């Protein structure tokens, strides 16, 4: 697994700055104020820093933006990086500044002269998250510097604040690794094995194989994977860090390790990105890893349905009728609307077995959500205003875009079937909403529930603030924050 950049916090020792090699970062206030660290650097480089700060170039810089002073006279470093940032930045501003440091780091040593900068721990999280690089399959991986040293006035205090953030970063990295993996590596067997390995962190992990899924009546989930050689599975991960006997909160993820569309075959162009169709399961796994690493004081269960959707002589056909674990029958109109079939059974199983206090499911479910919201926001659907508002607040605090969409009963008629209890797609109109309405049929009204459609946010073709192009890990930070704010009070 890719591991976050090693970050250490040391007490400020300005006498060593002149001998530092690699890259040195200093922070300058919005109006050009130099702190103790910046003043020391300015003296060493014969006033070059102050001259830059007084220039038009600095004036035009935006908050959290960076510029380099290359090979400054009087110093051993290759560059002094100047970041424009107020002394008490907001968390997202601090993380963006950290991301700027990591983005320009290359293979150089990193020395961040943070002094008494507020939110230094948040800056370190930005360094960690933006320093990610999925290079495990490159025979000539680029050389990276895995150590970043923060020089601060109170290293123990900053390190204590950064501890839980390191757990979040590792959870995000775990999710990104899973989503970035090709399908010939991340089979359903391999995915389940990676989750089982988290037992060493204190999670209870159980793998339900096809024979048991058949006994449970998970006909909807099994219908998706029956054209693949990879066996379908459900993996259950329990973290019992809260009060013994208290009902858990449930997270449910769609884990389609590759989606060809089945008999309703997708177009060839872009199909290679369907390795990310297990993104919902990847986020659930990352959240569970984070909770275990930071010892969350909450009871949370994560369940993921792992399948592969392939065309084969045994594959489900359009027009087939399958029976869900709940007992409802589903007419399969399009075999490429498969994720909701997986989630239907896992949602029902989660509620029957664990009687949770609430449920959130995640899935790269519809292309329609990308048409509606683009790649900046996840589609949010919910039957419970309190839970939904708590989640939206957590997402906003973590800087992860989320937007609530309607879930009116009027959309139900679009998924009514002539020959079964429902059909698995309502066509193009309101495609994301009808998918959510399908899932809602497997959640009783009294169960607080959120459906997150992450099709547009799980994987990006361009860099984002905190991630290089590829898997983002969207949702790990928001859901961890929700657990902290709502369940660990």
Buried (B, 14 or more C-beta within 10 A) or exposed (E): EBEBBEBEBEEBEBEEBBEBEBBBBBBBBEEBEBBEBBBBBBBBBEEBBBEBBEEEEBEEBEBBBBBBBEEBEEBBBBBBBBBBBBBEBBBBBBBBBBBBBBBBBBEBBBBBBBBBBBBBBBBBBBBBBBBBBBEEEEEEEEEEBEEBBBBBBBBEEBBEBBEBBBBBBBBBBBBBBBBBBEBEEBBBBBBBEBBBEBEEBBBEBBBBEBEEBEEBBBBBBBBBBBBBEBBBBBBBBBBBBBEEEEEBBBBBBBBBBBBBBBBBEBEEEEBEEBBBBBBBBBBBBBBBBBBBBBEBBBBBBBBBBBBBBBBEEEBBEBEBBBBBBBEBBBBBBBBBBBBBBBBBBBBBBBBEEBEBBBBBBBBBBBBBBBEBBEBEBBBBBBBBEEBBEBBBBBBBBBBBBBBBBEBEEEBBEBBEBEEBBBBBBBEEEBBBBBBBBBBBBBBEEEBBBBBBBBBBBBBBEEEBBBBBEBBBBBBBBBBBBBBBBBBEE
